């Protein structure tokens, strides 16, 4: 049975990512255990892909890395779409915003 999974703080869970998570019970369970902010980081990281093949690869990594116990994507400066807090200086540098 496929379960409707939780989204993030800013981002809704895309269908393609939800389908993959539902295919791996451990990944699905870990997804529900992490915080909404962590889920938001994963979703934003996936949605930042410019090419379909990159997006597919990232979605596969989400499932794998959740099953390995990771809570957030490695080396991701954070979601640029959040408005509940100001961007840090390092985020501004990476995003090249003022």
C-alpha positions as CSV (number, residue, x, y, z in Angstrom):
1,X,0.0,0.0,0.0
2,X,1.4,3.4,-0.9
3,X,1.2,6.0,1.8
4,X,1.0,9.7,1.2
5,X,4.2,11.1,2.5
6,X,5.0,14.4,4.2
7,X,6.4,17.4,2.3
8,X,8.9,20.1,3.5
9,X,8.5,23.5,5.0
10,X,8.4,25.4,1.7
11,X,8.3,22.6,-0.9
12,X,5.7,20.0,-1.6
13,X,6.9,16.4,-2.2
14,X,7.1,15.8,-5.9
15,X,5.3,12.7,-7.2
16,X,8.5,11.2,-8.7
17,X,10.3,11.4,-5.4
18,X,7.3,10.1,-3.5
19,X,7.0,7.1,-5.8
20,X,10.6,6.1,-5.3
21,X,10.4,6.6,-1.5
22,X,7.3,4.4,-1.4
23,X,9.2,1.7,-3.3
24,X,11.7,1.4,-0.4
25,X,10.0,0.9,2.9
26,X,13.1,1.8,4.9
27,X,13.6,5.0,2.9
28,X,9.9,5.8,3.3
29,X,10.1,5.3,7.1
30,X,13.3,7.4,7.4
31,X,11.7,10.1,5.3
32,X,8.9,10.4,7.9
33,X,11.3,10.4,10.8
34,X,13.4,13.4,9.6
35,X,12.3,17.0,10.3
36,X,10.2,19.0,7.9
37,X,13.3,21.2,7.4
38,X,15.4,18.2,6.4
39,X,12.7,17.0,4.0
40,X,12.6,20.5,2.5
41,X,16.4,20.4,1.9
42,X,16.1,17.1,0.1
43,X,13.2,18.3,-2.1
44,X,14.9,21.6,-3.0
45,X,18.1,19.7,-3.8
46,X,16.2,17.3,-6.1
47,X,14.3,20.2,-7.7
48,X,17.6,22.1,-8.3
49,X,18.6,19.6,-11.0
50,X,18.5,21.2,-14.5
51,X,18.5,17.9,-16.5
52,X,16.1,15.0,-16.2
53,X,18.9,12.5,-15.8
54,X,20.4,14.5,-13.0
55,X,17.0,14.7,-11.2
56,X,16.6,10.9,-11.5
57,X,20.1,10.4,-10.1
58,X,19.4,12.7,-7.2
59,X,16.1,11.0,-6.4
60,X,17.9,7.6,-6.3
61,X,20.5,9.2,-3.9
62,X,17.7,10.5,-1.6
63,X,16.4,6.9,-1.1
64,X,19.9,5.4,-0.7
65,X,21.2,8.1,1.6
66,X,18.2,8.0,3.8
67,X,18.6,4.3,4.2
68,X,22.3,5.0,5.1
69,X,21.1,7.3,7.9
70,X,21.8,10.7,6.3
71,X,19.3,13.4,7.2
72,X,20.3,16.1,4.6
73,X,22.0,16.3,1.3
74,X,25.8,16.6,1.6
75,X,27.4,19.9,0.6
76,X,24.0,21.6,-0.1
77,X,24.1,25.3,1.0
78,X,20.4,25.1,1.8
79,X,17.0,26.0,0.3
80,X,17.1,29.5,-1.3
81,X,13.3,29.5,-1.3
82,X,12.9,29.8,2.5
83,X,11.7,33.1,3.7
84,X,11.4,32.4,7.4
85,X,15.1,33.2,8.0
86,X,17.8,35.3,6.4
87,X,20.4,33.6,4.3
88,X,23.8,33.2,5.9
89,X,26.9,34.9,4.4
90,X,28.1,31.5,3.1
91,X,24.8,30.8,1.5
92,X,24.8,34.2,-0.2
93,X,28.3,33.5,-1.5
94,X,27.3,30.1,-3.0
95,X,24.0,31.5,-4.4
96,X,25.8,34.6,-5.6
97,X,23.1,36.9,-4.1
98,X,23.5,40.2,-2.1
